[in-house]
Amino acid sequence: MNERTAEARDVGLLSAAVVLGVVVSFLFSLIGLPLVAMGAAGLAHRGRVVGAAVGSAIGVAVVGVIDPASMIFVAPAVVAVLLAVVMLSRVDAQWVGAMLTAMFAMAGAGRDYVLVRTEGTTLSSMLSSELNKMIAQQPQLAGGSSGAQAMRDGLKTVLSLIPMMYFVTGLVTAVAVIAAIAWAAKRSGRAVRVPALSRLDFTPHVLWPFVVGLLALAASYAPIANAATWGVVGLNLVWCVSALFSLQGLGVSAGVLNRTGVGLGGRILAWAALAVLDVICGGALFSFIGLVDFWVNFRRLPRDGATPTPPMSAVSDR
């Protein structure tokens, strides 16, 4: 196979990945959008930026035919991915990740809002209705039992955390998209501003919304107007920032494992043990490690007067 034929094959496969990823993203965004990112980045690194845009447009058009309502999510999400492909060679991954997270969260919330409004209801009403159906189908929970009340209390908490769920979903998808772009860049020998996991270090400014969240939670217990609203705001802020702390904690764990010099088998066992401990701690272990790291700096990373993350062509840890 000559070089021209190989190039045509690669371009065709990457273009197909973009179209397929867009089509898949309206059902499985965590799979589809990273696939779009990988294909678009591969095309961009070959000087085929127009091809990436055309493939994305074709995919969006297909989604519009299959499920027009999903365009509310897919179109802005794909635009955000294409922007990330262009930005990551010049802009630090933290800012790109913030842009992606915000776009994915808002697009997902907008899509769900339109879907439930077309049915003449709201997301809260729909979830409450489903819970009441579940209770009615289980006689042991009927009649105002403690079990039914516990389920209603649980639903109330879940409903109050809906904004956090959109944020976390957007954050996880953003991380996957950035990883896909970095992988494509590494394959093409290009540099992107994406640090290895062991050097992931968020700006200390993420502590401010955490502090505000704690203050809002404290205000919810005070005899003031709209105390319940303050509680909802505070709870969502604390949980959202805790998700960022979890990523920081994962970075700390990866950095410590790098310094120990353990092999692949030891790393697998260590990550498995940490995952089990995190579950035992209710998902708070990595968040706590990440929070403490802002003061302790376990990895001794340069922070005061540190320069922005330099371009890197590899992002994976050993």
ZAROMI-915686 format. One line per 4 residues: number of its first residue (from 1); for each residue x, y, z of N, C-alpha, C. Coordinates in Angstrom, 1 decimal. Layout:
REM residues N
NUM	X Y Z X Y Z X Y Z  ...
//
This chain:
REM residues 318
1	0.8 -1.2 0.0 0.0 0.0 0.0 0.9 1.2 0.0  0.7 2.1 -1.0 1.6 3.3 -1.1 1.1 4.4 -0.1  1.9 5.4 0.0 1.6 6.5 1.0 0.3 7.2 0.8  0.0 7.4 -0.5 -1.2 8.1 -0.8 -2.5 7.3 -0.5
5	-2.4 6.0 -0.8 -3.5 5.1 -0.4 -3.7 5.0 1.1  -2.6 4.9 1.8 -2.7 4.8 3.3 -3.3 6.1 3.8  -2.9 7.3 3.3 -3.5 8.5 3.7 -5.0 8.6 3.5  -5.4 8.2 2.3 -6.8 8.2 2.0 -7.6 7.3 2.9
9	-7.0 6.1 3.2 -7.7 5.2 4.1 -7.8 5.8 5.5  -6.7 6.4 6.0 -6.8 7.0 7.4 -7.8 8.2 7.4  -7.8 9.0 6.4 -8.8 10.1 6.3 -10.2 9.6 6.3  -10.4 8.5 5.5 -11.8 8.0 5.5 -12.2 7.4 6.8
13	-11.3 6.7 7.5 -11.6 6.1 8.8 -11.9 7.2 9.8  -11.1 8.2 9.8 -11.3 9.3 10.8 -12.5 10.1 10.5  -12.9 10.3 9.2 -14.1 11.0 8.9 -15.3 10.1 9.3  -15.2 8.8 9.1 -16.3 7.9 9.5 -16.5 8.0 11.1
17	-15.3 8.1 11.8 -15.4 8.1 13.2 -16.1 9.4 13.7  -15.9 10.5 13.0 -16.5 11.8 13.3 -18.0 11.6 13.1  -18.4 11.2 12.0 -19.9 11.0 11.7 -20.5 10.0 12.6  -19.9 8.9 12.8 -20.5 7.9 13.7 -20.6 8.4 15.2
21	-19.5 9.1 15.6 -19.5 9.6 16.9 -20.6 10.6 17.2  -20.9 11.5 16.2 -22.0 12.5 16.3 -23.3 11.8 16.4  -23.5 10.8 15.6 -24.8 10.0 15.6 -25.0 9.3 16.9  -23.9 8.7 17.4 -24.0 8.0 18.7 -24.2 8.9 19.9
25	-23.7 10.1 19.8 -23.7 11.0 21.0 -25.0 11.4 21.5  -26.1 11.3 20.6 -27.4 11.7 21.2 -28.0 10.6 22.1  -27.4 9.4 22.0 -27.8 8.4 22.9 -26.8 8.1 24.0  -25.5 8.1 23.6 -24.4 7.8 24.5 -23.3 8.8 24.4
29	-23.5 10.0 25.0 -22.5 11.1 24.8 -21.1 10.7 25.3  -21.0 9.9 26.3 -19.7 9.6 26.9 -18.9 8.7 25.9  -19.6 8.1 25.0 -18.9 7.3 23.9 -18.8 8.1 22.6  -19.9 8.7 22.2 -19.9 9.4 21.0 -19.0 10.6 20.9
33	-19.1 11.5 21.9 -18.3 12.8 21.8 -16.8 12.5 21.9  -16.2 11.6 22.7 -14.8 11.3 22.6 -14.4 10.7 21.2  -15.3 10.0 20.6 -15.1 9.5 19.3 -15.0 10.6 18.3  -15.9 11.6 18.4 -15.9 12.7 17.5 -14.5 13.5 17.7
37	-14.1 13.6 19.0 -12.9 14.3 19.3 -11.7 13.6 18.7  -11.6 12.3 18.8 -10.5 11.6 18.3 -10.4 11.7 16.8  -11.6 11.5 16.1 -11.6 11.7 14.6 -11.3 13.1 14.2  -11.9 14.1 14.8 -11.7 15.5 14.4 -10.2 15.9 14.6
41	-9.6 15.4 15.8 -8.3 15.8 16.1 -7.3 15.1 15.1  -7.6 13.9 14.7 -6.8 13.2 13.7 -6.8 13.9 12.4  -8.0 14.3 12.0 -8.1 15.1 10.7 -7.4 16.4 10.8  -7.6 17.1 11.9 -7.0 18.4 12.0 -5.5 18.4 12.0
45	-4.9 17.3 12.6 -3.5 17.2 12.6 -2.9 16.8 11.2  -3.8 16.4 10.3 -3.5 16.1 8.9 -3.8 17.3 8.0  -4.2 18.4 8.6 -4.5 19.5 7.8 -5.9 19.4 7.2  -6.8 18.6 7.7 -8.1 18.4 7.2 -9.2 19.0 8.1
49	-9.0 20.2 8.5 -9.9 20.8 9.4 -11.3 20.9 8.8  -11.4 21.3 7.5 -12.6 21.4 6.8 -13.3 20.0 6.8  -12.5 19.0 6.6 -13.1 17.6 6.6 -13.8 17.3 7.9  -13.1 17.7 9.0 -13.7 17.4 10.3 -15.0 18.2 10.5
53	-15.0 19.4 10.0 -16.3 20.2 10.1 -17.4 19.6 9.3  -17.0 19.2 8.1 -18.0 18.6 7.2 -18.6 17.3 7.8  -17.7 16.5 8.3 -18.1 15.2 8.9 -19.1 15.5 10.1  -18.7 16.5 10.9 -19.6 16.9 12.0 -20.9 17.3 11.6
57	-21.0 18.1 10.5 -22.2 18.7 10.0 -23.1 17.5 9.5  -22.5 16.6 8.8 -23.2 15.4 8.3 -23.8 14.6 9.4  -23.0 14.4 10.5 -23.5 13.7 11.6 -24.7 14.4 12.3  -24.6 15.7 12.5 -25.6 16.5 13.1 -26.9 16.4 12.3
61	-26.7 16.5 10.9 -27.9 16.4 10.1 -28.6 15.0 10.2  -27.8 14.0 10.4 -28.4 12.6 10.5 -29.2 12.6 11.9  -28.6 13.2 12.9 -29.3 13.2 14.2 -30.6 14.0 14.1  -30.6 15.1 13.3 -31.8 15.9 13.1 -32.9 15.1 12.4
65	-32.5 14.2 11.6 -33.5 13.3 10.9 -34.1 12.3 11.9  -33.1 11.7 12.7 -33.5 10.6 13.6 -34.3 11.1 14.8  -33.8 12.2 15.4 -34.4 12.7 16.6 -34.2 14.2 16.7  -35.1 15.0 16.1 -34.8 16.4 16.1 -34.6 17.1 17.4
69	-35.3 16.6 18.5 -35.1 17.2 19.8 -33.7 17.1 20.3  -33.0 16.0 19.9 -31.6 15.8 20.4 -30.6 16.8 19.8  -31.1 17.5 18.7 -30.2 18.6 18.2 -29.8 19.6 19.2  -30.7 19.8 20.2 -30.5 20.8 21.2 -29.2 20.5 22.0
73	-29.0 19.2 22.2 -27.7 18.8 22.8 -26.6 18.6 21.9  -26.8 17.8 20.8 -25.8 17.4 19.9 -25.1 18.6 19.2  -25.8 19.5 18.7 -25.2 20.6 17.9 -24.2 21.4 18.7  -24.6 22.0 19.9 -23.6 22.7 20.7 -22.5 21.9 21.3
77	-22.8 20.6 21.6 -21.8 19.7 22.1 -20.7 19.4 21.1  -21.1 19.2 19.8 -20.1 18.9 18.8 -19.3 20.2 18.5  -20.0 21.4 18.5 -19.2 22.6 18.3 -18.2 22.8 19.4  -18.5 22.5 20.6 -17.6 22.6 21.7 -16.4 21.6 21.5
81	-16.7 20.4 21.1 -15.6 19.5 20.8 -14.6 20.0 19.7  -15.2 20.5 18.7 -14.3 21.1 17.6 -13.5 22.2 18.1  -14.1 23.1 18.9 -13.3 24.2 19.5 -12.2 23.6 20.4  -12.5 22.6 21.1 -11.5 22.0 22.0 -10.3 21.5 21.2
85	-10.6 20.9 20.0 -9.5 20.3 19.2 -8.6 21.5 18.8  -9.2 22.6 18.4 -8.3 23.8 18.0 -7.6 24.4 19.2  -8.3 24.5 20.3 -7.8 25.2 21.5 -6.7 24.5 22.2  -6.7 23.2 22.3 -5.8 22.5 23.2 -4.3 22.6 22.8
89	-4.0 23.0 21.6 -2.6 23.2 21.2 -2.1 24.6 21.7  -3.0 25.5 22.1 -2.7 26.8 22.6 -3.1 27.2 24.0  -4.2 26.5 24.5 -4.8 26.9 25.7 -4.6 25.7 26.7  -4.4 26.1 28.0 -4.2 25.0 29.0 -5.5 24.2 29.1
93	-5.3 22.9 29.4 -6.4 21.9 29.4 -7.5 22.3 30.5  -7.1 23.0 31.6 -8.1 23.3 32.6 -9.1 24.3 32.0  -8.7 25.3 31.2 -9.7 26.2 30.6 -10.5 25.5 29.6  -9.9 24.7 28.8 -10.6 23.9 27.8 -11.7 23.0 28.5
97	-11.2 22.3 29.5 -12.1 21.5 30.3 -13.3 22.2 30.9  -13.0 23.4 31.4 -14.1 24.3 31.9 -15.1 24.6 30.8  -14.6 25.0 29.7 -15.5 25.3 28.5 -16.4 24.1 28.1  -15.7 22.9 28.0 -16.4 21.7 27.6 -17.5 21.4 28.7
101	-17.1 21.4 29.9 -18.0 21.0 31.0 -19.3 21.9 31.0  -19.0 23.2 30.9 -20.2 24.1 30.9 -21.1 23.9 29.6  -20.5 23.7 28.5 -21.3 23.5 27.3 -22.1 22.2 27.3  -21.4 21.1 27.8 -22.1 19.8 27.9 -23.2 19.9 28.9
105	-23.0 20.5 30.0 -24.0 20.6 31.1 -25.2 21.4 30.6  -24.9 22.6 30.1 -26.0 23.4 29.6 -26.8 22.8 28.5  -26.1 22.2 27.5 -26.8 21.6 26.4 -27.6 20.4 26.9  -27.1 19.6 27.8 -27.9 18.5 28.3 -29.1 18.9 29.1
109	-29.0 20.0 29.9 -30.1 20.5 30.7 -31.1 21.1 29.7  -30.7 21.8 28.7 -31.6 22.4 27.7 -32.4 21.3 27.0  -31.7 20.3 26.6 -32.4 19.2 25.9 -33.5 18.6 26.8  -33.1 18.3 28.0 -34.1 17.6 28.9 -35.3 18.5 29.2
113	-35.0 19.8 29.4 -36.0 20.8 29.6 -37.0 20.8 28.5  -36.6 20.8 27.3 -37.5 20.9 26.1 -38.3 19.6 26.0  -37.6 18.4 26.3 -38.3 17.2 26.2 -39.4 17.0 27.2  -39.2 17.4 28.4 -40.2 17.3 29.4 -41.3 18.4 29.2
117	-41.0 19.5 28.7 -42.0 20.6 28.5 -42.9 20.2 27.3  -42.4 19.5 26.3 -43.2 19.0 25.3 -44.3 18.0 25.7  -44.0 17.4 26.9 -45.0 16.5 27.4 -45.8 17.2 28.5  -45.7 18.5 28.6 -46.5 19.2 29.5 -46.2 19.0 31.0
121	-45.0 18.7 31.3 -44.6 18.5 32.7 -43.2 19.1 33.0  -42.7 18.8 34.1 -41.3 19.2 34.5 -40.6 18.0 34.9  -39.2 18.1 34.9 -38.4 17.0 35.3 -38.7 16.5 36.7  -38.9 17.5 37.6 -39.2 17.2 39.0 -40.6 16.4 39.1
125	-41.6 16.9 38.4 -42.9 16.3 38.4 -42.8 14.9 37.9  -42.1 14.7 36.8 -42.0 13.4 36.1 -41.3 12.4 37.1  -40.2 12.8 37.7 -39.5 11.9 38.7 -40.4 11.6 39.9  -41.1 12.6 40.4 -42.0 12.3 41.5 -43.2 11.4 41.1
129	-43.7 11.5 39.9 -44.7 10.6 39.4 -44.2 9.2 39.3  -43.0 9.0 38.8 -42.4 7.7 38.7 -42.3 7.1 40.1  -41.8 7.9 41.1 -41.7 7.3 42.4 -43.0 6.9 43.0  -44.0 7.7 42.8 -45.3 7.3 43.3 -45.8 6.0 42.7
133	-45.5 5.8 41.4 -45.9 4.6 40.8 -45.2 3.4 41.4  -43.9 3.6 41.7 -43.1 2.5 42.3 -43.7 2.2 43.7  -44.0 3.2 44.5 -44.6 3.0 45.8 -45.9 2.2 45.7  -46.8 2.6 44.7 -48.1 2.0 44.6 -48.0 0.6 44.2
137	-46.9 0.2 43.5 -46.7 -1.2 43.0 -46.2 -2.1 44.1  -45.8 -1.5 45.3 -45.2 -2.3 46.4 -46.1 -2.1 47.6  -46.9 -3.0 47.9 -47.9 -2.9 49.0 -47.2 -2.6 50.3  -46.0 -3.2 50.5 -45.3 -3.0 51.8 -44.9 -1.5 52.0
141	-44.9 -0.7 50.9 -44.5 0.7 51.1 -45.7 1.6 51.1  -46.9 1.0 50.8 -48.1 1.8 50.7 -48.6 2.2 52.1  -49.5 3.1 52.2 -50.1 3.5 53.5 -49.2 4.4 54.3  -48.3 5.1 53.7 -47.5 6.0 54.5 -46.5 5.4 55.4
145	-46.0 4.2 55.0 -45.0 3.5 55.9 -43.7 4.3 55.9  -42.8 3.9 56.8 -41.5 4.6 56.9 -40.7 4.4 55.7  -40.8 3.2 55.0 -40.1 2.9 53.8 -40.5 3.9 52.7  -41.8 4.1 52.6 -42.3 5.1 51.5 -41.8 6.5 51.8
149	-41.8 6.8 53.1 -41.3 8.2 53.5 -39.8 8.3 53.2  -39.1 7.2 53.4 -37.6 7.3 53.2 -37.4 7.4 51.7  -38.2 6.8 50.8 -38.0 6.9 49.4 -38.4 8.3 49.0  -39.4 8.9 49.5 -39.7 10.3 49.2 -38.6 11.3 49.6
153	-38.1 11.0 50.8 -37.0 11.9 51.2 -35.8 11.8 50.3  -35.5 10.5 49.9 -34.4 10.3 49.0 -34.6 11.0 47.7  -35.9 10.9 47.2 -36.2 11.6 45.9 -36.0 13.1 46.0  -36.4 13.7 47.2 -36.3 15.1 47.4 -34.8 15.5 47.3
157	-33.9 14.7 47.9 -32.5 15.0 47.8 -32.0 14.9 46.4  -32.4 13.8 45.7 -32.0 13.7 44.3 -32.4 14.8 43.5  -33.6 15.3 43.6 -34.2 16.4 42.8 -33.4 17.6 43.1  -33.0 17.8 44.3 -32.2 19.0 44.7 -30.8 19.0 44.1
161	-30.3 17.8 43.7 -29.0 17.7 43.2 -28.9 17.5 41.7  -30.0 17.8 41.0 -30.1 17.7 39.5 -29.0 18.6 38.9  -28.8 19.8 39.3 -27.8 20.6 38.7 -26.4 20.0 38.8  -26.1 19.4 40.0 -24.8 18.7 40.2 -24.7 17.6 39.2
165	-25.7 16.8 38.9 -25.7 15.7 38.1 -25.3 16.1 36.6  -25.9 17.2 36.2 -25.5 17.7 34.9 -24.0 18.2 34.8  -23.6 18.8 35.9 -22.2 19.2 36.0 -21.3 18.0 35.9  -21.5 17.0 36.8 -20.6 15.9 36.8 -20.6 15.1 35.5
169	-21.8 14.9 34.9 -21.9 14.3 33.6 -21.0 15.1 32.6  -21.2 16.4 32.6 -20.4 17.2 31.7 -18.9 17.1 31.9  -18.5 17.1 33.2 -17.1 17.0 33.6 -16.5 15.7 33.1  -17.2 14.6 33.4 -16.7 13.3 33.0 -16.5 13.2 31.5
173	-17.5 13.7 30.8 -17.5 13.7 29.3 -16.3 14.6 28.8  -16.1 15.7 29.5 -15.1 16.7 29.1 -13.7 16.0 29.3  -13.5 15.3 30.4 -12.2 14.6 30.6 -12.0 13.5 29.5  -13.1 12.8 29.1 -12.9 11.8 28.1 -12.6 12.4 26.7
177	-13.2 13.6 26.4 -12.9 14.3 25.2 -11.5 14.8 25.1  -11.0 15.4 26.2 -9.6 15.9 26.3 -8.7 14.7 26.1  -8.9 13.6 26.8 -8.1 12.4 26.7 -8.0 11.9 25.2  -9.2 11.9 24.6 -9.2 11.5 23.2 -8.4 12.4 22.3
181	-8.5 13.7 22.5 -7.8 14.6 21.7 -6.3 14.4 21.9  -5.9 14.3 23.2 -4.5 14.1 23.5 -3.9 12.8 22.9  -4.7 11.7 22.9 -4.3 10.5 22.3 -4.1 10.6 20.8  -5.0 11.3 20.1 -4.8 11.6 18.7 -3.6 12.4 18.4
185	-3.3 13.4 19.3 -2.2 14.2 19.1 -0.9 13.4 19.3  -0.9 12.5 20.3 0.3 11.7 20.5 0.5 10.8 19.3  -0.5 10.2 18.7 -0.4 9.4 17.5 0.2 10.2 16.3  -0.2 11.5 16.3 0.3 12.3 15.1 1.6 13.0 15.4
189	2.1 12.8 16.7 3.4 13.5 17.0 3.2 15.0 17.3  2.0 15.4 17.6 1.7 16.8 17.9 1.7 17.1 19.4  1.9 18.4 19.7 1.9 18.8 21.1 0.6 19.4 21.5  0.1 19.1 22.7 -1.1 19.7 23.3 -0.9 20.0 24.7
193	-1.6 21.0 25.2 -1.4 21.4 26.6 -2.2 20.6 27.6  -1.9 19.3 27.6 -2.6 18.4 28.5 -1.6 17.7 29.4  -1.6 17.9 30.7 -0.6 17.3 31.6 -0.9 15.8 31.8  0.1 15.0 32.1 -0.1 13.7 32.6 -1.0 13.7 33.8
197	-1.7 12.6 34.1 -2.6 12.5 35.2 -1.8 12.8 36.5  -0.5 12.3 36.6 0.3 12.5 37.8 0.6 13.9 38.0  0.5 14.8 37.0 0.8 16.2 37.2 -0.5 17.1 37.1  -1.6 16.5 37.1 -2.9 17.3 37.1 -3.0 18.1 38.4
201	-3.1 19.4 38.3 -3.1 20.3 39.4 -4.0 21.4 39.2  -5.2 21.4 39.8 -6.2 22.5 39.5 -5.7 23.8 40.2  -6.2 24.9 39.7 -5.9 26.2 40.3 -6.6 26.3 41.7  -5.9 26.9 42.6 -6.5 27.0 44.0 -7.8 27.8 44.0
205	-8.1 28.5 42.9 -9.4 29.3 42.9 -10.6 28.4 42.9  -10.5 27.1 42.6 -11.6 26.2 42.7 -12.1 26.1 44.2  -11.3 26.5 45.1 -11.7 26.5 46.5 -12.7 27.5 46.9  -12.8 28.6 46.1 -13.8 29.6 46.4 -15.2 29.1 46.3
209	-15.6 28.5 45.2 -17.0 28.0 45.2 -17.3 27.0 46.3  -16.2 26.2 46.7 -16.4 25.3 47.8 -16.7 26.0 49.1  -16.0 27.1 49.3 -16.2 27.9 50.5 -17.6 28.5 50.5  -18.0 29.0 49.3 -19.3 29.6 49.2 -20.4 28.6 49.4
213	-20.2 27.4 48.9 -21.1 26.3 49.2 -21.3 26.0 50.6  -20.2 25.9 51.3 -20.3 25.7 52.8 -21.0 26.8 53.5  -20.8 28.0 53.1 -21.5 29.2 53.7 -22.9 29.1 53.4  -23.3 28.7 52.2 -24.7 28.6 51.8 -25.4 27.5 52.6
217	-24.7 26.4 52.8 -25.3 25.3 53.6 -25.5 25.8 55.1  -24.5 26.6 55.6 -24.7 27.1 57.0 -25.8 28.0 57.0  -26.0 28.8 56.0 -27.1 29.8 56.0 -28.5 29.1 55.9  -28.5 27.9 55.4 -29.8 27.2 55.3 -30.3 26.8 56.7
221	-29.5 26.7 57.7 -29.9 26.4 59.0 -30.3 27.6 59.8  -30.1 28.8 59.2 -30.4 30.0 60.0 -31.8 30.4 59.7  -32.5 31.1 60.7 -33.9 31.5 60.5 -34.0 32.8 59.5  -33.7 32.5 58.3 -33.7 33.6 57.3 -34.7 33.2 56.2
225	-35.0 34.2 55.3 -35.9 33.9 54.2 -35.2 33.0 53.2  -35.9 32.2 52.5 -35.3 31.3 51.5 -34.2 30.4 52.0  -34.3 30.0 53.2 -33.2 29.2 53.8 -33.1 27.8 53.0  -34.2 27.2 52.6 -34.1 26.0 51.9 -33.4 26.2 50.5
229	-33.6 27.3 49.9 -33.0 27.6 48.6 -31.5 27.7 48.8  -31.1 28.4 49.8 -29.6 28.4 50.1 -29.0 27.0 50.3  -29.8 26.2 51.0 -29.3 24.8 51.2 -29.1 24.1 49.9  -30.1 24.2 49.0 -29.9 23.6 47.7 -28.7 24.1 46.9
233	-28.5 25.4 46.9 -27.4 26.0 46.2 -26.1 25.5 46.8  -26.0 25.5 48.2 -24.8 25.1 48.8 -24.5 23.7 48.6  -25.5 22.8 48.7 -25.3 21.4 48.4 -24.7 21.1 47.0  -25.3 21.8 46.0 -24.8 21.6 44.7 -23.4 22.1 44.5
237	-23.1 23.2 45.0 -21.7 23.8 44.9 -20.7 22.8 45.5  -21.0 22.4 46.7 -20.1 21.5 47.4 -19.9 20.2 46.7  -20.9 19.6 46.2 -20.8 18.3 45.4 -20.1 18.6 44.1  -20.3 19.7 43.4 -19.7 20.0 42.1 -18.2 20.1 42.3
241	-17.8 20.9 43.3 -16.4 21.1 43.5 -15.7 19.8 44.1  -16.5 19.0 44.8 -15.9 17.7 45.3 -15.6 16.8 44.1  -16.3 16.9 43.0 -15.9 16.2 41.8 -14.6 16.6 41.3  -14.3 17.9 41.3 -13.0 18.4 40.9 -11.9 17.9 41.9
245	-12.2 17.9 43.2 -11.3 17.4 44.2 -10.9 16.0 43.9  -11.9 15.2 43.5 -11.7 13.8 43.2 -10.7 13.6 42.1  -10.8 14.5 41.0 -9.8 14.4 39.9 -8.4 14.8 40.5  -8.4 15.8 41.3 -7.1 16.2 41.9 -6.5 15.0 42.8
249	-7.4 14.3 43.5 -7.0 13.2 44.3 -6.5 12.0 43.4  -7.1 11.8 42.3 -6.6 10.8 41.4 -5.2 11.2 40.9  -5.0 12.5 40.6 -3.7 12.9 40.2 -2.6 12.7 41.2  -3.0 13.0 42.5 -2.1 12.8 43.6 -1.7 11.3 43.7
253	-2.7 10.4 43.6 -2.5 9.0 43.7 -1.5 8.5 42.6  -1.8 9.0 41.4 -0.9 8.6 40.2 0.5 9.1 40.5  0.6 10.4 41.0 2.0 10.9 41.2 2.7 10.1 42.3  2.0 9.7 43.3 2.7 8.9 44.4 3.1 7.6 43.9
257	2.2 7.0 43.1 2.6 5.7 42.5 3.8 5.8 41.6  3.9 6.9 40.8 5.0 7.1 40.0 6.3 7.1 40.8  6.3 7.8 41.9 7.5 8.0 42.8 7.9 6.7 43.4  6.9 5.8 43.7 7.3 4.5 44.3 8.0 3.6 43.3
261	7.7 3.8 42.0 8.4 3.0 41.0 7.9 1.5 40.9  6.6 1.3 41.4 6.1 -0.1 41.3 5.8 -0.4 39.8  5.7 -1.7 39.5 5.4 -2.2 38.2 4.0 -2.2 37.9  3.6 -2.7 36.7 2.2 -2.6 36.3 1.3 -3.4 37.2
265	1.8 -4.6 37.6 0.9 -5.4 38.5 0.7 -4.7 39.8  1.7 -4.1 40.4 1.6 -3.4 41.6 0.7 -2.2 41.5  0.7 -1.5 40.3 -0.2 -0.4 40.1 -1.6 -0.8 40.0  -1.9 -1.9 39.4 -3.2 -2.4 39.2 -3.8 -2.7 40.6
269	-3.0 -3.4 41.4 -3.4 -3.7 42.8 -3.7 -2.5 43.6  -2.7 -1.5 43.5 -2.9 -0.3 44.3 -4.1 0.5 43.9  -4.4 0.6 42.6 -5.6 1.3 42.1 -6.9 0.6 42.6  -6.8 -0.8 42.5 -8.0 -1.5 43.0 -8.2 -1.3 44.5
273	-7.2 -1.3 45.3 -7.3 -1.1 46.7 -7.8 0.3 47.0  -7.3 1.3 46.2 -7.8 2.7 46.4 -9.3 2.8 46.0  -9.7 2.1 44.9 -11.1 2.1 44.5 -12.0 1.6 45.6  -11.6 0.4 46.2 -12.3 -0.2 47.2 -12.5 0.7 48.4
277	-11.3 1.4 48.8 -11.4 2.3 50.0 -12.3 3.5 49.7  -12.3 3.9 48.4 -13.1 5.1 48.1 -14.6 4.7 48.2  -14.9 3.5 47.8 -16.3 3.0 47.9 -16.7 2.9 49.4  -15.8 2.4 50.2 -16.0 2.2 51.7 -16.2 3.6 52.3
281	-15.5 4.6 51.8 -15.6 6.0 52.3 -16.7 6.7 51.7  -17.6 6.1 51.0 -18.7 6.8 50.4 -18.3 7.7 49.2  -17.2 7.3 48.5 -16.8 8.2 47.4 -16.1 9.4 47.8  -15.7 9.5 49.1 -15.0 10.7 49.6 -13.5 10.7 49.7
285	-12.9 9.5 49.5 -11.5 9.4 49.7 -10.7 10.3 48.7  -10.9 10.1 47.4 -10.2 10.9 46.5 -10.5 12.4 46.6  -11.7 12.7 46.9 -12.1 14.1 47.2 -11.3 14.7 48.3  -11.2 13.9 49.4 -10.4 14.4 50.6 -9.0 14.6 50.3
289	-8.4 13.6 49.6 -7.0 13.7 49.2 -6.7 14.9 48.3  -7.6 15.1 47.4 -7.5 16.3 46.5 -7.6 17.6 47.2  -8.5 17.7 48.2 -8.7 18.9 49.0 -7.5 19.2 49.8  -7.0 18.2 50.5 -5.8 18.4 51.4 -4.6 18.7 50.5
293	-4.5 18.2 49.3 -3.3 18.5 48.5 -3.1 20.0 48.2  -4.2 20.8 48.2 -4.0 22.2 48.0 -3.1 22.9 49.0  -3.1 22.3 50.2 -2.2 22.8 51.3 -0.9 22.0 51.4  -1.0 20.7 51.3 0.1 19.8 51.6 1.0 19.7 50.4
297	0.4 19.7 49.2 1.2 19.6 47.9 2.0 18.3 48.0  1.3 17.2 48.0 2.0 15.9 48.1 3.1 15.6 47.1  2.8 16.1 45.9 3.7 15.8 44.8 4.8 16.9 44.6  4.8 17.9 45.5 5.8 19.0 45.4 5.8 19.6 44.0
301	4.6 19.9 43.5 4.5 20.6 42.2 4.8 22.1 42.4  5.4 22.7 41.4 5.6 24.2 41.5 4.3 24.9 41.4  4.0 25.8 42.3 2.7 26.5 42.3 2.9 28.0 42.4  3.7 28.5 43.3 3.9 29.9 43.4 4.7 30.4 42.2
305	4.1 31.3 41.4 4.8 31.8 40.2 5.0 30.8 39.2  4.2 29.6 39.2 4.4 28.6 38.2 4.0 29.1 36.8  4.6 28.5 35.8 4.3 28.9 34.5 3.2 28.0 34.0  2.4 28.3 33.0 1.3 27.5 32.5 1.9 26.2 32.0
309	1.0 25.2 31.9 1.4 23.9 31.5 2.0 23.9 30.1  3.2 23.4 29.9 3.8 23.5 28.6 3.2 22.5 27.7  3.4 22.7 26.3 2.8 21.7 25.4 3.4 20.3 25.6  2.6 19.3 25.6 3.0 18.0 25.8 2.4 17.1 24.8
313	3.2 16.1 24.3 2.7 15.2 23.2 2.2 13.9 23.8  2.5 13.7 25.1 2.1 12.4 25.8 1.4 12.8 27.1  0.3 12.1 27.4 -0.4 12.4 28.6 -0.6 11.2 29.5  -0.2 10.0 29.1 -0.4 8.8 30.0 0.7 8.6 31.0
317	0.4 8.0 32.1 1.4 7.7 33.1 1.9 6.3 32.8  3.1 6.0 33.3 3.7 4.7 33.1 2.8 3.7 33.7
//
